[in-house]
Amino acid sequence: MRILFVADIYARPGRRAAAEIIPRLILERDVDLCVANGENAAGGFGMTDNIVRKLRAYGVDVVTSGNHVWNRADFARRLDAAEHVLRPLNYPDGAPGRGKTIVEARDGTRVGVVNLQGRTFMPAIDCPFVGGAKAVAELREETPVILVDFHAEATAEKIALGYHLDGQASAVLGTHTHIQTADERLLPGGTAYLTDAGMTGVQESVIGTRAEIAVQRFIDGVPARFKPADGIPTLCGALVDIDTVTGRANAIERLQIRVEEDANSQPDPASTDLGDED
């Protein structure tokens, strides 16, 4: 089977890339399941119910997240009812929402998805190594096909988790930094690994925000409100091929696909209705 993983969708440009590219990839690349990180989809900070509905309409089966999932308080309070949305599993007990799920792919395969968050240079929460291994072991009782989105800052922490779950998870894919790494590979135990899948948004930016605002903030140290960059967006992510019997990955392909600028190109109709959010 083939899973499409879409890196952090950033604001309206990222949603445009998702709308125009995801449906085409699903058809052209025979994708059985699509997982996308949507934590920056609403103006760069959090999600809304409307945005999740649109992502689902584009073909996203599971929406993962990270530390920004809490930025929209109204949405965060309803995470318990957000059936197709995950928040990092290793938040303490009592936090709204869930950190793992099992969904049925288009080919009938049951696929487990786990969302974890790192602790290096990030808020102190429960251990992703202990919680992640426990969650994967529980899911393996029902399916050998398991994808992990590890939302973390430090490269070393991500690589370490990849080896920690090697042979147990089918794929461990990193998110959060918005900078795609070029280290996609199959680990010895058969786990597909990528330190960071990148960002779905405007590449001519500072991790999705307008460059001039970020530059000035570094110069004078004065807090300033980040605003999403304008421009032609790029979808980043990965395709992972998995043996549905063993759960081992057969291949991983890193993706960077720019929205077509050709005036004669035909965008997906859904891309003309991105909602009112930035």
C-alpha positions as CSV (number, residue, x, y, z in Angstrom):
1,M,0.0,0.0,0.0
2,R,1.0,3.6,-0.4
3,I,0.7,6.4,2.1
4,L,0.9,10.1,1.3
5,F,2.2,12.3,4.1
6,V,1.8,16.0,3.7
7,A,4.1,18.3,5.8
8,D,2.8,21.2,7.9
9,I,0.2,23.1,6.0
10,Y,0.8,26.8,6.6
11,A,-2.0,29.3,6.3
12,R,-4.0,30.0,3.1
13,P,-1.1,29.4,0.7
14,G,-0.6,26.0,2.2
15,R,-4.3,25.2,2.0
16,R,-4.2,26.2,-1.7
17,A,-1.4,23.8,-2.3
18,A,-3.3,21.1,-0.5
19,A,-6.4,21.7,-2.5
20,E,-4.7,21.7,-5.9
21,I,-2.1,18.9,-5.4
22,I,-3.5,16.3,-2.9
23,P,-6.4,15.2,-5.1
24,R,-4.1,14.9,-8.1
25,L,-1.5,13.0,-6.2
26,I,-4.0,10.5,-4.8
27,L,-5.1,9.7,-8.3
28,E,-1.8,9.8,-10.2
29,R,0.3,8.0,-7.6
30,D,-2.3,5.5,-6.5
31,V,-2.4,6.7,-2.9
32,D,-4.3,4.5,-0.4
33,L,-4.2,6.8,2.6
34,C,-3.3,10.5,3.1
35,V,-2.1,11.9,6.5
36,A,-1.4,15.7,6.7
37,N,-0.1,17.9,9.5
38,G,-2.6,20.8,9.8
39,E,-1.5,22.5,13.0
40,N,-0.5,25.7,11.1
41,A,-3.4,25.7,8.6
42,A,-5.3,28.7,10.2
43,G,-3.2,31.7,9.6
44,G,-0.1,29.8,10.8
45,F,-1.5,29.0,14.2
46,G,-3.9,26.1,14.9
47,M,-6.9,24.8,12.9
48,T,-10.7,25.4,12.6
49,D,-13.5,23.0,12.0
50,N,-14.1,24.5,8.6
51,I,-10.4,24.0,7.6
52,V,-10.5,20.4,8.8
53,R,-13.7,19.8,6.7
54,K,-11.9,21.2,3.6
55,L,-8.8,19.1,4.2
56,R,-11.0,16.0,4.4
57,A,-12.7,17.0,1.2
58,Y,-9.3,17.2,-0.6
59,G,-8.6,13.6,0.4
60,V,-6.9,13.8,3.8
61,D,-7.9,10.9,6.0
62,V,-6.1,11.9,9.2
63,V,-5.0,15.4,10.3
64,T,-2.1,15.4,12.7
65,S,-0.8,18.4,14.7
66,G,1.7,19.6,17.3
67,N,2.2,22.4,19.8
68,H,0.1,24.9,17.8
69,V,-3.0,22.7,18.0
70,W,-3.9,24.7,21.2
71,N,-3.7,28.1,19.6
72,R,-7.4,28.3,18.6
73,A,-9.1,27.7,22.0
74,D,-12.6,27.1,20.6
75,F,-11.2,24.3,18.3
76,A,-8.9,22.9,21.0
77,R,-11.8,22.5,23.4
78,R,-13.6,20.3,20.8
79,L,-10.8,18.0,20.1
80,D,-12.6,15.1,21.9
81,A,-15.2,15.3,19.1
82,A,-12.7,15.8,16.3
83,E,-12.8,12.2,15.0
84,H,-10.2,12.7,12.2
85,V,-7.8,15.0,14.1
86,L,-4.9,13.9,16.3
87,R,-3.0,16.0,18.9
88,P,0.4,14.8,20.3
89,L,-0.2,11.6,22.3
90,N,2.3,12.5,25.0
91,Y,0.4,15.5,26.5
92,P,-0.6,14.7,30.1
93,D,-3.8,12.8,30.9
94,G,-6.8,15.0,30.8
95,A,-5.8,17.0,27.7
96,P,-8.6,17.1,25.1
97,G,-8.4,14.9,22.1
98,R,-6.5,11.7,21.2
99,G,-3.0,10.9,20.0
100,K,-3.5,7.7,18.1
101,T,-6.1,6.2,15.8
102,I,-6.8,3.4,13.4
103,V,-8.4,4.1,10.0
104,E,-9.3,2.0,7.0
105,A,-7.4,2.9,3.8
106,R,-8.8,2.9,0.3
107,D,-7.4,-0.5,-0.3
108,G,-9.1,-1.9,2.8
109,T,-5.9,-2.0,5.0
110,R,-6.2,-0.9,8.6
111,V,-3.6,1.7,9.3
112,G,-2.5,3.0,12.7
113,V,-1.5,6.6,13.0
114,V,0.4,8.1,16.1
115,N,1.1,11.7,16.8
116,L,4.0,12.6,19.1
117,Q,5.8,15.7,20.2
118,G,9.4,16.2,21.2
119,R,10.7,17.7,24.4
120,T,14.0,19.2,23.3
121,F,13.7,23.0,22.9
122,M,9.9,22.5,23.3
123,P,7.4,22.6,26.1
124,A,8.0,19.9,28.8
125,I,5.4,17.1,28.4
126,D,5.5,13.4,28.8
127,C,8.2,11.2,27.3
128,P,7.6,10.5,23.5
129,F,9.9,7.5,23.6
130,V,8.0,5.7,26.4
131,G,4.5,6.8,25.2
132,G,5.3,6.3,21.6
133,A,6.6,2.7,22.0
134,K,3.5,1.8,24.2
135,A,1.1,3.3,21.6
136,V,2.8,1.5,18.7
137,A,2.7,-1.8,20.6
138,E,-1.0,-1.4,21.3
139,L,-1.7,-0.6,17.6
140,R,0.3,-3.6,16.5
141,E,-2.2,-5.9,18.2
142,E,-4.7,-4.7,15.5
143,T,-2.5,-3.9,12.5
144,P,1.2,-4.1,11.4
145,V,0.9,-0.8,9.4
146,I,1.7,2.2,11.6
147,L,2.8,5.7,10.7
148,V,4.2,8.1,13.3
149,D,4.3,11.9,13.0
150,F,7.0,13.1,15.4
151,H,6.5,16.9,15.8
152,A,9.9,17.9,17.2
153,E,12.6,20.5,17.0
154,A,15.9,18.7,17.5
155,T,17.3,16.5,14.7
156,A,19.0,14.1,17.2
157,E,15.8,13.5,19.1
158,K,14.0,12.7,15.9
159,I,16.7,10.3,14.7
160,A,16.8,8.6,18.1
161,L,13.0,8.0,18.0
162,G,13.3,6.6,14.5
163,Y,15.8,4.0,15.8
164,H,13.7,3.4,19.0
165,L,10.7,2.5,16.8
166,D,12.6,0.8,14.0
167,G,10.9,-2.5,13.1
168,Q,7.8,-1.6,15.1
169,A,6.4,1.4,13.2
170,S,6.2,1.3,9.4
171,A,7.2,5.0,9.1
172,V,8.5,7.7,11.4
173,L,8.3,11.1,9.8
174,G,9.3,14.4,11.4
175,T,7.5,17.7,11.4
176,H,7.7,21.1,13.0
177,T,10.8,22.9,11.7
178,H,9.2,23.6,8.3
179,I,12.6,22.9,6.6
180,Q,12.7,19.6,4.6
181,T,15.7,17.4,5.2
182,A,17.2,15.2,2.6
183,D,17.9,12.1,4.7
184,E,14.9,9.9,3.8
185,R,15.9,6.2,4.2
186,L,14.8,2.8,5.3
187,L,16.2,1.9,8.7
188,P,17.6,-1.6,9.3
189,G,14.4,-2.9,10.8
190,G,12.2,-1.8,7.9
191,T,11.0,1.6,9.2
192,A,10.8,4.5,6.6
193,Y,12.4,7.5,8.2
194,L,12.6,11.3,7.3
195,T,13.9,13.8,9.9
196,D,11.6,16.6,8.7
197,A,9.0,16.5,5.9
198,G,9.2,20.3,5.5
199,M,6.3,22.7,5.0
200,T,3.4,23.1,2.7
201,G,3.3,26.8,2.0
202,V,5.4,29.6,0.5
203,Q,9.1,28.6,0.3
204,E,10.1,32.3,-0.2
205,S,9.6,33.1,3.4
206,V,10.9,32.5,6.9
207,I,9.3,29.1,7.7
208,G,6.0,30.4,6.3
209,T,6.0,34.0,7.6
210,R,6.8,37.2,5.8
211,A,10.6,37.5,5.7
212,E,10.7,41.3,6.4
213,I,8.8,40.8,9.7
214,A,11.1,37.9,10.8
215,V,14.3,39.8,9.8
216,Q,13.3,42.9,11.8
217,R,12.4,40.9,14.8
218,F,15.9,39.3,14.8
219,I,17.5,42.8,14.4
220,D,15.7,44.7,17.1
221,G,14.4,42.0,19.4
222,V,11.0,43.6,19.6
223,P,8.0,41.2,19.4
224,A,6.0,41.5,16.3
225,R,3.0,39.7,14.9
226,F,4.0,37.2,12.3
227,K,2.0,37.2,9.1
228,P,1.8,34.5,6.5
229,A,3.9,35.1,3.4
230,D,2.2,35.6,0.0
231,G,3.3,33.8,-3.1
232,I,3.2,30.5,-5.0
233,P,3.1,27.6,-2.5
234,T,4.9,24.3,-2.6
235,L,3.6,21.0,-1.1
236,C,6.2,19.1,0.8
237,G,5.9,15.6,2.2
238,A,6.7,12.0,1.4
239,L,5.2,8.9,-0.2
240,V,5.8,5.6,1.7
241,D,5.2,2.2,0.3
242,I,4.4,-0.5,2.9
243,D,4.0,-4.2,2.9
244,T,0.6,-4.8,4.5
245,V,1.5,-8.2,5.8
246,T,4.7,-7.4,7.6
247,G,4.3,-3.7,8.1
248,R,7.8,-3.1,6.8
249,A,8.3,-0.1,4.4
250,N,9.6,-0.9,0.9
251,A,10.3,2.6,-0.2
252,I,10.2,6.3,0.8
253,E,10.1,9.2,-1.7
254,R,10.5,12.8,-0.6
255,L,8.2,15.3,-2.2
256,Q,8.5,18.9,-3.2
257,I,5.7,20.0,-5.6
258,R,5.2,23.6,-6.5
259,V,1.7,24.8,-7.5
260,E,1.6,25.3,-11.2
261,E,1.9,28.9,-12.3
262,D,0.8,28.2,-15.9
263,A,-2.2,30.3,-16.7
264,N,-3.6,27.3,-18.7
265,S,-3.4,24.9,-15.7
266,Q,-6.7,23.8,-14.2
267,P,-6.7,23.9,-10.4
268,D,-8.9,21.6,-8.4
269,P,-12.3,23.4,-7.9
270,A,-11.9,23.0,-4.2
271,S,-9.0,25.4,-4.2
272,T,-11.2,28.3,-5.1
273,D,-13.0,28.0,-1.8
274,L,-10.3,28.1,0.9
275,G,-12.5,29.7,3.6
276,D,-12.2,33.0,5.3
277,E,-9.2,32.2,7.5
278,D,-5.7,33.7,6.6
